[in-house]
């Protein structure tokens, strides 16, 4: 009987490629389902969920909560405002600060959509232990260097890519 040789680099690369495809499909499937249920994009639903959980939240807090650029969060807020999903008011304590709240229309979304509102990937990453996250971060850094990626997409919600 012939011994089976160890996996070669091309076989390993193909396996990793298949894993990436599976991850991307899971992400895409989730956001398509959210969009079908809510009639809104996944990033908009995530922003709404942050406003639901923290009435009076500001745009900068949404940006921080979603780990996106402030201008991206501002664009999400503008879109939600146009759709009458939220209200914007000045803070009584500091007129320079705006507070965001859901409208009745915005609240209806949560009767239609099941979570996770932030998407499936952030939740899965949050459940990983610190050592696994550290290895993953190191390895993905090597991959992004190899790809010579443009870091500008790093602040864009996955649902918007």
N, C-alpha and C positions, 0 to 999 in steps of 0.2 A: 504494500500500500504506500502511495506517495504522501509525503508530508505536505500539509497545506502551508504555503509561505505566509509570513505575517502580512498584515494589510499594508498596502503600498500607499505612498503619499497621494496619488491620484484617487484611490479608493476612499481615503480619509477625507479628501476635499469634497468628493461627491456626497459622502455621508453628511458632512457639515452643511453643504448646499441644500440637501433635502431637509435638514432640520430648520434652516432659515426659511425655506418655502413653507414648511408647516407652521412656523411661528407667524409669518406674514399672513397666511391664510386665516389663522385663528383671529388675528387682529382685524383683518378686513371683514370677516364674517360677522364679528361682534358689531363693528360700526355700521355695517349694512343693515343689521337687524335693528339697531337703535334708530337709524334714519327711517327705516320702514315703519317702526312703531310710533316715533315721535314726529316725523316730518321735519326734523331738524338734524343738522350734522352732529356727530359725536362730540366735537369740541364745544359746541353750543350747549349741549345737554350737560356736559361736565361743568361748564361755567354756571349754568342754572343750578346745578346741585350744590355748588359752593355758596351761591347766594341763598339757597334754601336752608342750608345748614348754618349760615352766619348772616342773618338779615343785617343790612347796613354795611356789609363788606364793601371795600373800595376796589378800584381797578388794579392798583398795585398788589393788593392781597390776592386777587384772582390770578394775576401773573405769577406770583410766588407759589400759590397753591397748585397751579398747573405746570409750573416750571417752564414758563414761556416768556417771551419778551413782552415788556409793558405795552408796546405798540400793537402787538398781536392781541393782547387782552383787551385793549381799547377798541380794536376792530370788532371783536366778539361782542362787546358790550353794545356798540353802535348797532350791530345787526339784531341783537335781542331787543333793543329799544324800538327799532323800526317795526318789529313783529309784535310789539306790545306785550312782550313776555316779562319785562322788568320796568321799574320806575327808577329815576335818578333824582335825588334831592340833595341839597346842600346840608352839611352837618350843622346842627344847631350850635355846636361848640366851636367849630372852625369852618367858616364859609368857603375856604379854599378846598375843603375835602368834600367829595361826593359820596353819598351812601346809596347802595343798590338794594332793591327789594323786588321780590316776585310779585307779579300781578296775578289775578285769578287765572288768566290765560296761561301764565308761566307755571302755575301750580298744577294745572291739568296735565302737563307733560308727564308728571310723576305717577299718574294713574295709568299711563300708557306704556311707560318704559320700565324695564327691569334693569337693575344694575349689573355689573358695576358701572357707574356713571363715568368714571375716569378711563374706562377701557379695561381690557383683560391683562395687558402687559404690566402696567404699574402695580396692580394687585399681586400678580405672580412674582414680580421682582421683590415686592415688600415681604413676601413670605419666605424668600430665600435667606439662608443664614449669612452672616457677615463674611465668612471666608469664601463662600461661593460667589458672592457679589464682588469681592475684591479680585478673585481670579477672572471672573467674567469681564470686569472693567479693564483689567490689564490686557486680556486677550482681545477684547473689542478695540482697545486703543491701538494695538498692533495692526489689526485689520483696517481701521480707519486711516492709519498712516500708509499702509500698502495701497489703499484705494485713493489716497490723496484727496480725501473728502473735503468739501466746503462746509465748515462748521456753522454756516448761517442757518442751516436746517435744524440745528440742535435745539432751537427755541420755538419750533413749530409743532403744534399738536399732531400726533400720529394720524388722527382722524382727518387732518387737513392735507396730508401728504398724498 
